[in-house]
Amino acid sequence: MRFQPISKVEAEQGFQDLCSQISDLCVHGSLPSSGAILGGMQGLRQRLDVASPDQKVELLPQCPNYREAGIDLLVEAVNDTELIVRAKACQLLQGINSPKAQQAIVNGLLLNPGDRVFNVCESVIGYNDWCYDLLQTYEDIEDYGYRLTLISQHIQRSSAEMAARSHHQWRSIQEDECYYLPRIGWDEPNSIRNNFDLVNWCKTHQVLIRLPGESRIDFEQRLNRIGYSIYQTHRLVEEHRLISQELAREEFEEGEPTAHRLGIQKPWNLKLRGTLEDRAIKLLQAGQQYELLGQLWLEAAGRLAFVHEETVTEPTYVKVVENL
């Protein structure tokens, strides 16, 4: 019996093909009706022919292992009926230094009528002649006549949601954005402002501002109970300074509401809540607690970025980036 020597690359690819065959057999419970699963390039093409769109997305990264023949498979996939398959093929071809690969994606990713895409857009902070509003939908921004700022496009909602969270986080630490947080949403009776309890939020997340109705001694005792001392050296100097200012601050004026009675029914309540939010923002910035600052924005006012689903109405090409 004679054996044909093979290279290490061929041996590794053969092992990968065998694993894929075993996986297919475990998933489907039987071999394809066409018979035994072939190995190598023929096996990959066979699996792609019977695969679901999600399975194709998982199989396509194997194509570059087969050089020119694999590139041909990716070029075919660029015209697949399913958007997620076309997008994955384009993404893989971008990383292949070949005239054939680059020519196949020179125009970008083709979007066909009926395809769904998910756009990440910036929320708009607008003024309505009395108060600032946070416009968090495409329809609201359009109705108000503001310009929509598109951040990125995605073919999967999960990727779009992740990008929107990231952009919200980034905007929430910007100085100009933080300026508006205590000023948004006071004119809407049913807005989340009425249900958001800033005092309890600060207590829950250990945001160390002095609260309405809390004396200097009570505030200092609360700091001690949670193990915080303004003399700890591992904290930021700016955070020390802010807490020291809160400890030294005069008592709240007589007649201002206590912590459990905060509301927006009277003008001075608006001023008080705005003051507390200003303090909370400054303390979170000083402590570099940016994730918590983004959460404060979300719970107190809303989203600084949102996802808008759109259905493609005419063929068009878009550029493919890593985050599909």
Buried (B, 14 or more C-beta within 10 A) or exposed (E): EEEEEEEEEEEEBBEBBEEBBEEBEEEEEEEBEEEEBBBBBEBBBBBBEEBEBEBBBBBBEBBBBBEEBBBBBBBBBBEBEBBBBBBBBBBBBBEBEBEEBEEBBEEEBBBEEEBEBBBBBBBBBBEEEEBBBBBBBBEBBEEEEBEEEEBBBBBBEEBBBBBBBBBBBBBBBEEEBBEBBBBBBBBEEEBBBBEBBBBEBBBEBEBBBBBBBBEBEEBBEBBEEEEBEBEEEEBEEBBBEBBEEBBEEEEBEEEBBEBEEBEBEEEEBBEBBBBBBBBBBBBBBBBEBBEBBBBBBBBBBBBBBBBBEEEBEEEBEBEBEEBB
